[in-house]
Amino acid sequence: MSNLDQLLPQRNLRFHRAPLAQALVHLLLAILPLVAAAAIAWWQLPGLARDYAIRNNPFELPDYDLRDGKCTTRKAIFTNCEADVAYVVDGQRHEAHIELMFVSFSSGDYSASLVVDSDEPSKATLSIGLDHYWNRVVVFVLFAGGLAWLGLALVRSSLRIAAANRRAKVSQRWQPQLVAVEAVKKSFGRTLVTYRYPSGRGKRGAQAHGRFRGDESPLFLRGEDDAPLALALRPAEGGIPPLLDEGLQRIDLTPAERAAALAALAPESDAGA
């Protein structure tokens, strides 16, 4: 459509309801990676901190009792080693459970000795843990850091969508914009439309989701190459453009303004039907 700029009246408009979907979904999805990152930190971080101290003051014990020591390799390269140890230093008995995770391409058996902190002998680790210390740090950062980044990205996305929904219900200037429709899904009497809009984030743009009640339908149009499009309104200050419905009931137009806009859209809507 060539005259989109003239479609709506040149005044402030607002949406009656929150037009964007997935804010709560993204927030709920963020729980899993954040919990997983916290679990990995709880599992591995104390051992890394302990072994960092031992690396500065190592003392290899010649006599100790090691029980249930084993190393298990998963996915060909992820190795987890654990053991229960008991030892005596300066007449005092110590016991500890040691667990390590690192990446190794070795397919053979592992051998290890017990190393304690010479200044604080209650801290003990296996020599294999010290040999692979920076390997373990990298694995921890990649796993825990990657999951935390994913979780925080989902939280940020949720907050961004929620903020856009709040702004959509505030009277402001809008710019009509065509967006590319990627998917349409109907569930529980509602319609969820996934679409992409120009955002400066590469050629494909950014993805958004519009939700429609059972008595609403998206305003679909057709592009020059017959690609499915929908009509949205881009905030004058930028941000996510919410989708319009085919009856233009989502925004506070007067009956005369709505009738004029629908008349202008009629040829385009018929082409997109």
RAMOVEN-V693902 format. One record per backbone hydrogen bond with DSSP energy under -0.5 kcal/mol. NH is the residue of the N-H (numbers start at 1). CO is the residue of the C=O. If there is no record, write none. Layout:
# RAMOVEN-V693902
NH|CO / NH|CO
This chain:
# RAMOVEN-V693902
6|3 / 7|4 / 11|9 / 13|172 / 15|168 / 16|250 / 21|209 / 26|22 / 27|23 / 28|24 / 29|25 / 30|26 / 31|27 / 31|28 / 32|28 / 33|29 / 34|30 / 35|31 / 36|32 / 37|33 / 38|34 / 39|35 / 40|36 / 41|37 / 42|38 / 43|39 / 44|40 / 45|41 / 46|41 / 48|44 / 49|45 / 50|46 / 51|47 / 52|48 / 53|49 / 54|50 / 55|51 / 56|52 / 56|53 / 57|53 / 57|54 / 59|116 / 61|59 / 61|114 / 65|86 / 66|64 / 67|84 / 70|82 / 72|80 / 74|78 / 77|74 / 78|74 / 79|77 / 79|102 / 80|72 / 81|100 / 82|70 / 83|98 / 84|67 / 85|96 / 86|65 / 87|94 / 89|92 / 92|89 / 94|87 / 96|85 / 98|83 / 98|96 / 100|81 / 102|79 / 104|77 / 115|125 / 116|59 / 117|120 / 117|123 / 118|57 / 118|116 / 123|120 / 124|122 / 125|115 / 127|113 / 129|126 / 130|126 / 131|127 / 132|128 / 133|130 / 136|132 / 137|133 / 138|134 / 139|135 / 140|136 / 141|137 / 142|138 / 143|139 / 144|140 / 145|140 / 145|141 / 146|141 / 146|142 / 147|143 / 148|144 / 149|145 / 150|146 / 151|147 / 152|148 / 153|149 / 154|150 / 155|151 / 156|152 / 157|153 / 158|154 / 159|155 / 160|156 / 161|157 / 162|158 / 163|159 / 164|160 / 165|161 / 166|162 / 167|163 / 168|164 / 169|165 / 169|166 / 170|167 / 172|13 / 175|234 / 177|232 / 179|230 / 180|196 / 181|228 / 182|194 / 183|194 / 185|192 / 187|190 / 190|187 / 191|212 / 192|185 / 193|191 / 193|210 / 194|183 / 194|192 / 195|208 / 196|180 / 197|206 / 202|200 / 205|201 / 206|197 / 208|195 / 210|193 / 211|19 / 212|191 / 216|213 / 219|244 / 220|218 / 221|229 / 223|227 / 226|223 / 229|221 / 230|179 / 231|219 / 232|177 / 232|230 / 233|242 / 234|175 / 234|232 / 236|173 / 238|235 / 242|233 / 242|240 / 244|231 / 246|217 / 248|245 / 252|14 / 253|251 / 258|254 / 259|255 / 260|256 / 261|257 / 262|258 / 263|259 / 264|260 / 265|261 / 266|262 / 269|265 / 270|266 / 271|267 / 272|268 / 273|269
